[in-house]
Amino acid sequence: MRSTFSGLNTMVRGVFANQLSLDTVGHNITNASTEGYSRQKVNLAATRGQGVSSLYGNVIVGTGVDSMSIERARNIYADKQFWQETSTQEYYKTTQVNYEKIEAVFDDSDKTGILNAMDEFYAAWQNLSKDASTASTRVAVIEKGNTLADRIKTAGQQLQSQINSQYDDMRVTVNKVNETTAKIVQLNKNIMQQEAIGASANDLRDQRDLLVDELSQYMNLNVYEDEKGMYSVVSNGITMVGGVERLTLEMSDPINNGDYGINDYVINIKESGITFLPQNGSLKAQQDTIAEDKEYIDKLADMAGFLLTTFNNMHQQGSGINGSDSSLGTFTTQPDGTVTGTNGEYKGPLYGLNFYGDDNTVYEWDADNHQMKATTMTAGTVTRSISYTETTNSDGTKTRTPKVNIDGTVKSTDTVRGINIITALTVNGQLSKTGGQDSVAARIFSVEQDTDANGKLLDGTYKIVTNGSKDGTNAVNLSALMNMSGSEAQKYNTAKVFLNGSTEAVSTSARATEADSLNAYYNAAMSKLGSDAESLKAKESSQEDLITQIVNWRSSTAGVDWNEELTNMITFQKGYSACSRCLTTMDEMLDRLINSTGTVGR
């Protein structure tokens, strides 16, 4: 038989259930703008019924409702996809920012970049080729050469600063990762403690998922939940967080990188000492952009290497105007075909000079190892002379090519890479000093048949002379070299260097820019930069659209909808009022039953 007061208990349960639901609705509404908050809902269930006898047997009478749990609305599949795609998005964003910085380094929109300096350097040589005797044109060549060198150096320094800034950003990111994993571990502990008694730590779980959202910006990760409700966060096979334990990241000690003039760093796991290599996220992007910045330093080094080797080699083939135009050397062809004679000394350092670099150093490009070899000779031992080679053409005529010979005692031989090549790119001090512009090698050598005192041609005897003070043939060659491919420039390989008794031809075929001319090499690098930046921008935009879709997917489940919550509020309010009214009615019935039934003697 049912208790007299069982109906009251039923209504009390209804009041409590609706009150709890109203409280939960209020919690949702107040946290509608809270980042990471997930909508919560009370799970209600009918309580066990009570058997009551009737005419045809027992019937079950309901005893009301009870609150089973308060659960948050969360789509774990959307979460996992969000964490995966956020890493990719942050990778694109960080890389895109770096591309914008590189483009700023090479920006020439205001005519202050490398391209403008190359154009002006080329134009200066063109002007010099028209009149080699004009002092102002020779000075202009030196000044424009200095400008080009300075802009290449400035770009290299800006890229160095950019790399250092990236390492600073990486250090900040590593600290954020450590702070985030520490918070996740603490929340794991708190969630485990609260849920050990059977409750759901919904708000703590929201905070933990928000921290995982943040962590996914820095690295690729997978998240697993154990039976105690604790997260394990794994990145690239390494468990960064495992329940109440975690690993700590740290930057290594500085690693000197002389090729780029910077200190490099790697990310290590403090507890084990092994290197941590993220596969995605901003950490991976920072590592990749540092490598890309180094590539552009290498491109600048290739340009500097071209000017120090190939360009210098051609400059050595000409002479200035600060000396006599008399014979540079007289040679006799013997009956057996050998060439004998003495190399005449020209008055002044007018040929065999470097335009860029040190005057006592021979620069050559080592294509196999992609580096520059700098052979420095002891000052005072360097001598320059001129000889020639003779070839017989198919028609029987002879072609005689002057050759510049540089001799000296070797002081040191160094291999130079990266920023050190750029640092060596300075206009030769011999040209920059007072009156040094007269040694700018604008004129070209030629081989002429020698004459006796009476002007009679001498058989088999030739002299090497320059073609007048206004001749600018070598200036033409130097300006053309800016746009010459490797095969076109090989015919100008007419320099030799004598080092410790051995003879080596200074190569123009092994060029820092490979088969490309200087202009073509630079334009190709800038085209690739623009293409890569535009391609990444498109990828970043597409990824942004994908993230927006995932966020909307998450919000459709976890987000607080005002209309829905207000509807629920009215529903639970009406339920609360109805249960209260029913409770009042039952109370009046019981009052009548207890106080007014069975009174005797009235």
C-alpha positions in Angstrom: 0.0 0.0 0.0 1.3 3.4 -0.9 2.3 5.9 1.8 -0.1 8.7 2.5 2.7 11.2 1.8 4.1 9.6 -1.4 2.4 12.2 -3.6 4.3 14.9 -1.7 7.6 13.2 -2.4 6.8 13.0 -6.1 6.2 16.7 -6.3 9.2 17.5 -4.2 11.3 15.5 -6.7 9.8 17.5 -9.5 10.5 20.8 -7.8 14.1 19.9 -7.2 14.6 18.6 -10.8 13.1 21.7 -12.3 15.1 23.9 -10.0 18.3 22.1 -10.9 17.5 22.5 -14.6 16.8 26.2 -14.1 20.1 26.6 -12.3 21.9 24.8 -15.2 20.1 27.1 -17.8 21.3 30.1 -15.8 24.9 28.7 -15.8 24.7 28.3 -19.6 23.4 31.8 -20.1 26.0 33.5 -17.9 28.8 31.6 -19.7 27.5 32.1 -23.2 30.6 34.3 -24.0 33.1 32.3 -22.0 35.9 31.0 -24.2 35.9 27.2 -24.4 32.6 26.8 -22.5 30.4 23.8 -23.4 26.6 23.9 -23.0 25.4 21.7 -20.1 22.2 19.8 -19.6 20.6 17.9 -16.7 19.8 14.3 -17.5 16.5 13.4 -16.0 15.0 10.0 -15.5 11.8 8.6 -14.0 12.3 7.1 -10.6 11.3 3.5 -9.8 7.5 3.0 -9.6 5.6 1.6 -6.7 3.2 -1.3 -6.8 -0.5 -0.8 -5.8 -3.1 -3.4 -5.7 -6.3 -3.0 -7.8 -9.4 -5.0 -8.8 -7.5 -6.8 -11.6 -4.1 -7.1 -9.9 -1.2 -4.9 -9.1 -0.5 -1.6 -11.0 2.7 0.5 -10.9 2.3 4.1 -9.9 5.1 6.5 -10.8 7.1 8.2 -8.0 8.4 11.2 -10.0 11.7 12.2 -11.5 15.3 12.3 -10.4 18.5 14.0 -11.8 20.9 11.4 -13.0 23.8 13.7 -14.1 24.8 17.0 -15.5 26.6 16.5 -18.8 28.3 18.9 -21.2 27.5 18.8 -24.9 30.8 18.0 -26.7 31.6 16.5 -30.1 34.9 14.7 -29.6 35.3 14.1 -33.3 35.1 17.8 -34.0 37.6 18.4 -31.3 40.1 16.0 -32.7 39.8 17.5 -36.2 40.1 21.0 -34.8 43.4 20.1 -33.0 44.8 18.5 -36.1 43.8 21.4 -38.5 44.8 24.1 -36.0 48.4 22.9 -36.1 48.4 23.2 -39.9 46.8 26.6 -39.8 49.4 28.0 -37.4 52.1 26.5 -39.5 50.8 28.4 -42.5 50.3 31.6 -40.5 53.8 31.7 -39.0 55.4 30.9 -42.4 53.3 33.5 -44.1 54.5 36.2 -41.7 58.1 35.2 -42.4 57.5 35.4 -46.2 56.2 39.0 -45.7 59.4 39.8 -43.8 61.6 38.4 -46.5 59.6 40.3 -49.2 60.2 43.5 -47.1 64.0 42.7 -47.2 64.0 42.5 -51.0 61.4 45.1 -51.6 62.5 47.6 -54.3 59.3 49.5 -54.8 60.9 52.7 -53.5 64.1 52.1 -55.6 66.3 51.4 -52.6 66.7 47.6 -53.1 69.2 45.3 -54.6 67.5 45.2 -58.0 67.7 49.0 -58.4 71.4 48.9 -57.3 72.1 46.2 -59.9 70.4 48.3 -62.6 72.4 51.4 -61.7 75.7 49.4 -61.6 75.0 48.0 -65.0 74.1 51.5 -66.3 77.3 52.9 -64.9 79.4 50.4 -66.8 77.4 51.2 -69.9 78.2 54.9 -69.6 81.9 54.1 -68.9 82.1 52.0 -72.1 81.2 55.1 -74.2 84.0 57.2 -72.8 86.6 55.5 -70.6 88.6 58.7 -70.2 86.0 60.7 -68.3 86.7 60.8 -64.6 83.1 61.2 -63.5 82.1 57.9 -65.2 84.8 56.0 -63.5 83.9 57.4 -60.1 80.2 56.6 -60.8 81.2 52.9 -61.4 83.0 52.7 -58.1 80.1 54.4 -56.2 77.5 52.2 -57.8 79.6 49.2 -57.0 79.8 50.3 -53.4 76.0 50.8 -53.4 75.4 47.3 -54.7 77.7 45.8 -52.2 76.1 47.7 -49.3 72.6 46.7 -50.2 73.6 43.0 -50.5 75.2 43.3 -47.1 72.2 45.1 -45.6 69.9 42.4 -46.9 72.1 39.8 -45.3 72.2 41.6 -42.0 68.4 41.9 -42.0 68.0 38.2 -42.7 70.4 37.5 -39.8 68.3 39.7 -37.5 65.2 37.9 -38.7 66.7 34.5 -37.8 67.6 35.8 -34.3 64.1 37.0 -33.9 62.7 33.7 -34.9 64.9 32.0 -32.3 63.6 34.5 -29.7 60.0 33.6 -30.7 60.8 29.9 -30.5 62.1 30.4 -27.0 58.8 32.2 -26.0 56.8 29.4 -27.7 58.7 26.7 -25.7 57.9 28.5 -22.5 54.2 28.6 -23.4 54.3 24.9 -24.2 55.7 24.1 -20.8 53.2 26.4 -19.0 50.3 24.8 -20.9 51.3 21.2 -20.2 51.8 22.0 -16.5 48.2 23.4 -16.4 46.9 20.3 -18.2 48.6 18.1 -15.6 47.0 20.0 -12.8 43.6 19.8 -14.3 44.0 16.1 -14.8 44.6 15.8 -11.1 41.6 17.9 -10.2 39.3 16.1 -12.7 40.3 12.7 -11.4 39.6 13.8 -7.8 36.2 15.3 -8.5 35.0 12.4 -10.7 36.2 9.8 -8.3 33.0 10.3 -6.3 30.9 9.9 -9.5 30.4 13.6 -10.4 31.3 15.1 -13.8 33.8 17.9 -13.7 32.4 19.6 -16.7 33.8 23.1 -16.2 37.3 21.7 -15.5 37.1 19.6 -18.6 36.2 22.7 -20.6 39.3 24.4 -19.3 41.4 21.4 -20.1 40.1 21.2 -23.7 40.8 24.9 -24.1 44.4 24.4 -23.1 44.7 21.5 -25.6 43.3 24.0 -28.2 46.2 26.3 -27.3 48.8 23.6 -27.3 47.6 22.4 -30.8 48.8 25.8 -32.1 52.4 25.0 -31.2 52.7 21.4 -32.3 51.0 18.4 -33.8 49.3 16.2 -31.2 47.0 13.4 -30.5 44.9 13.2 -27.3 43.8 10.1 -25.5 41.6 9.8 -22.3 42.1 7.0 -19.8 39.5 5.4 -17.5 40.1 8.0 -14.8 39.2 10.8 -17.1 42.8 12.1 -17.5 44.3 13.1 -20.8 47.5 11.9 -22.4 48.9 14.3 -25.0 51.2 12.7 -27.6 53.3 14.7 -30.2 55.4 13.0 -32.8 55.4 9.8 -30.8 56.5 11.5 -27.6 54.1 11.7 -24.6 54.2 15.3 -23.6 51.5 14.8 -20.9 50.7 11.4 -19.4 48.1 11.7 -16.7 49.9 13.5 -13.8 53.3 13.4 -15.5 54.7 15.6 -18.2 57.9 16.3 -20.2 59.6 19.7 -20.3 61.0 21.4 -23.4 64.1 23.6 -23.3 66.3 25.4 -25.8 69.8 24.0 -26.2 73.0 26.0 -25.5 74.0 28.3 -28.4 75.6 26.5 -31.3 77.9 28.9 -33.2 77.3 28.9 -36.9 80.1 30.8 -38.5 78.7 30.4 -42.0 75.7 32.6 -41.2 77.2 34.6 -38.4 74.6 33.5 -35.8 74.0 31.1 -33.0 71.8 28.2 -33.8 69.6 26.4 -31.2 67.6 23.1 -31.1 64.7 22.1 -28.9 65.5 19.4 -26.4 63.5 17.3 -24.0 64.9 18.3 -20.6 64.2 14.9 -18.9 65.9 12.8 -21.6 68.2 15.2 -23.5 66.9 14.0 -26.9 66.0 16.5 -29.6 62.3 17.3 -30.0 61.3 17.6 -33.7 57.7 18.9 -34.1 56.0 17.9 -37.3 53.5 20.8 -37.5 52.4 23.9 -35.7 54.2 27.2 -35.0 57.3 25.4 -33.6 57.8 23.5 -36.8 57.1 26.7 -38.9 59.7 28.6 -36.9 62.3 25.9 -37.6 61.5 25.8 -41.3 61.5 29.6 -41.7 64.9 29.8 -40.1 66.1 27.3 -42.7 64.5 29.4 -45.4 66.1 32.6 -44.2 69.4 30.8 -44.4 68.6 29.8 -48.0 68.2 33.5 -48.9 71.4 34.4 -47.2 73.0 31.7 -49.4 71.4 33.3 -52.5 72.9 36.6 -51.5 76.2 34.9 -50.9 76.0 33.4 -54.4 75.5 36.9 -55.9 78.5 38.2 -53.8 80.5 35.1 -54.9 79.7 35.9 -58.6 81.0 39.5 -58.2 84.1 38.3 -56.3 85.0 35.6 -58.8 83.5 35.8 -62.3 83.1 39.6 -62.3 86.6 40.1 -60.9 88.1 37.7 -63.4 86.7 39.8 -66.3 87.8 43.1 -64.6 91.4 41.7 -64.5 91.4 41.4 -68.3 91.3 45.2 -68.8 93.4 48.2 -67.8 92.8 51.7 -66.6 94.0 55.0 -68.0 96.6 56.0 -65.4 99.7 54.8 -67.3 101.4 54.8 -70.6 99.9 53.4 -73.8 103.2 52.0 -74.8 103.8 48.3 -75.3 102.9 46.0 -72.4 105.1 43.3 -73.7 106.9 42.0 -76.8 106.8 38.4 -77.9 108.4 36.4 -80.7 107.0 33.4 -82.4 109.8 30.9 -83.1 109.9 28.6 -86.1 108.9 25.6 -84.0 105.7 27.5 -82.9 106.8 28.4 -79.4 106.4 31.9 -78.1 109.3 33.5 -76.3 110.0 37.0 -75.0 109.8 39.1 -71.9 106.7 40.5 -70.3 106.9 44.2 -70.2 106.0 46.1 -67.1 103.1 48.6 -67.4 103.5 51.9 -65.6 101.1 51.6 -62.6 98.7 48.9 -61.3 96.5 49.1 -64.3 95.6 45.5 -65.0 95.0 42.3 -63.2 93.1 44.1 -60.4 90.1 42.9 -58.5 87.2 45.2 -58.6 85.8 43.7 -55.4 87.7 42.3 -52.5 91.3 42.6 -51.4 93.9 43.4 -53.9 96.3 40.7 -52.7 93.7 37.9 -52.8 92.6 35.7 -55.7 89.0 34.5 -55.4 87.8 31.3 -57.1 84.5 29.5 -56.9 84.4 25.9 -55.8 81.3 24.6 -57.5 81.6 21.1 -56.1 81.4 22.3 -52.5 79.4 25.4 -53.2 81.9 27.7 -51.5 84.5 30.3 -52.4 88.2 29.8 -52.2 90.2 32.9 -51.2 94.0 32.6 -51.7 95.7 35.5 -50.0 99.2 36.4 -51.1 101.8 38.1 -49.0 101.7 41.9 -49.6 104.7 43.1 -51.6 105.1 39.7 -53.4 102.3 40.1 -55.9 103.3 40.8 -59.5 101.2 41.1 -62.6 102.3 40.5 -66.1 100.8 39.8 -69.5 101.5 37.0 -72.0 99.4 35.7 -74.9 98.3 32.4 -76.4 98.1 31.9 -80.2 95.7 29.6 -82.0 95.4 28.8 -85.7 92.0 29.3 -87.2 90.5 27.1 -89.9 91.3 29.6 -92.6 95.0 29.7 -91.6 94.8 33.0 -89.8 96.2 33.4 -86.3 94.2 34.5 -83.2 96.3 35.9 -80.3 94.6 36.3 -76.9 96.4 38.3 -74.2 96.5 36.5 -70.8 96.9 38.2 -67.4 99.3 36.5 -65.1 99.2 37.0 -61.3 102.1 35.7 -59.3 102.9 35.8 -55.6 103.8 34.0 -52.4 100.8 32.3 -50.8 100.1 33.6 -47.3 96.9 31.6 -46.7 94.1 29.8 -48.5 90.6 29.9 -46.9 87.2 28.4 -47.8 84.4 30.9 -47.3 80.7 30.3 -47.2 77.5 32.1 -46.5 77.6 35.5 -44.7 81.4 35.5 -44.9 81.3 35.8 -48.7 78.9 38.7 -48.4 81.2 40.4 -45.8 84.2 40.1 -48.2 82.2 42.0 -50.9 83.8 45.5 -50.7 85.2 47.6 -53.6 89.0 47.1 -53.9 90.8 49.7 -51.7 93.1 50.4 -54.7 90.2 51.8 -56.6 88.6 53.7 -53.7 91.7 55.7 -52.7 92.4 59.1 -54.1 93.0 58.8 -57.9 92.2 55.1 -57.7 89.3 55.5 -60.2 91.9 55.7 -63.0 92.6 52.0 -62.4 89.1 51.0 -63.2 89.7 48.4 -66.0 87.6 49.8 -68.8 90.0 49.3 -71.7 90.9 46.0 -73.3 94.2 44.5 -74.5 95.0 43.6 -78.0 97.9 41.8 -79.8 99.6 43.8 -82.6 102.5 43.0 -84.9 105.6 44.9 -83.6 107.6 47.3 -85.7 111.2 48.4 -85.7 112.5 51.9 -85.2 111.6 52.8 -88.7 108.1 51.6 -88.4 108.7 48.4 -90.4 106.7 45.3 -89.4 108.7 42.6 -87.8 107.9 39.1 -88.8 106.8 36.8 -85.8 107.2 39.6 -83.3 104.1 41.0 -81.6 103.3 43.4 -78.8 100.3 43.7 -76.4 98.9 47.2 -76.2 95.7 49.0 -75.1 93.5 50.6 -77.7 93.6 54.2 -76.6 92.4 56.1 -73.5 88.8 56.3 -74.7 88.4 52.6 -75.5 85.8 51.0 -73.3 85.6 47.5 -74.6 86.2 45.8 -71.3 83.5 48.0 -69.7 81.2 46.7 -72.4 82.2 43.1 -71.5 81.7 43.8 -67.8 78.3 45.3 -68.3 77.3 42.4 -70.6 78.5 40.0 -68.0 75.6 41.0 -65.8 73.3 39.3 -68.3 75.6 36.6 -69.7 75.0 32.9 -69.1 77.8 30.7 -68.0 78.5 29.4 -71.5 78.6 32.9 -73.0 81.1 34.1 -70.4 83.6 31.3 -70.7 85.4 32.9 -73.6 86.6 35.7 -71.3 88.5 33.2 -69.1 91.9 34.7 -69.9 93.5 35.1 -66.4 96.0 32.8 -64.8 97.3 32.8 -61.3 100.8 31.5 -60.3 100.8 30.1 -56.8 104.0 28.4 -55.4 105.2 27.6 -58.9 101.9 26.0 -60.1 99.7 27.6 -62.7 95.9 27.6 -62.5 93.4 29.2 -64.8 90.9 31.3 -62.9 87.6 29.7 -63.9 84.6 31.5 -65.2 82.7 28.3 -66.0 82.4 27.4 -62.3 80.2 30.2 -61.3 78.3 31.0 -58.0 75.2 31.5 -60.0 75.7 28.3 -62.0 74.5 28.7 -65.6 72.5 31.9 -64.9 73.7 35.4 -65.2 73.6 37.6 -62.2 70.4 39.3 -63.2 68.7 36.1 -64.2 69.7 34.5 -60.9 68.3 37.3 -58.8 65.1 37.6 -60.8 64.6 33.8 -60.5 65.1 34.0 -56.8 62.6 36.8 -56.5 60.1 35.0 -58.7 60.3 31.9 -56.5 59.9 34.1 -53.4 56.7 35.7 -54.8 55.4 32.4 -56.1 56.0 30.6 -52.8 54.4 33.5 -50.8 51.4 33.6 -53.0 50.9 29.8 -52.9 51.2 29.8 -49.1 48.7 32.6 -48.9 46.2 30.6 -50.9 46.8 27.6 -48.6 46.4 29.7 -45.5 43.1 31.1 -46.8 41.8 27.7 -47.6 42.8 26.4 -44.2 41.1 29.3 -42.6 37.9 28.4 -44.3 38.3 24.8 -43.1 38.8 25.9 -39.5 35.7 28.1 -39.7 33.7 25.1 -40.7 35.1 23.0 -37.9 34.5 25.8 -35.4 30.9 26.0 -36.6 30.6 22.3 -36.2 31.8 22.4 -32.7 29.6 25.4 -31.8 26.5 23.6 -33.1 27.0 21.0 -30.4 28.8 22.8 -27.6 27.7 26.4 -28.1 25.1 28.2 -26.1 22.0 29.2 -28.1 20.1 32.0 -26.5 16.8 31.1 -28.0 17.1 27.5 -26.9 18.1 28.4 -23.4 15.3 30.9 -23.0 12.8 28.3 -24.2 14.2 25.8 -21.7 14.0 28.5 -19.0 10.3 29.0 -19.6 9.8 25.2 -19.8 11.5 24.6 -16.5 9.9 27.6 -14.9 6.4 26.3 -15.8 7.4 22.9 -14.6 8.6 24.3 -11.3 5.4 26.3 -10.8 3.2 23.3 -11.8 4.9 21.0 -9.3 4.7 23.7 -6.6 1.0 24.2 -7.3 0.4 20.4 -7.2 2.3 20.2 -4.0 0.1 22.9 -2.5 -3.0 21.1 -3.6 -1.8 17.9 -2.0 -1.0 19.7 1.2 -4.5 21.1 1.4 -5.9 17.6 0.8 -3.8 16.2 3.6 -4.7 19.0 5.9 -8.4 18.3 5.3 -7.8 14.6 5.9 -5.8 15.0 9.1 -7.6 17.9 10.7 -11.2 17.5 9.6 -11.9 13.7 9.2 -13.2 11.5 12.0 -14.2 14.3 14.4 -16.7 13.0 16.9 -19.2 14.9 19.1 -19.6 18.0 17.1 
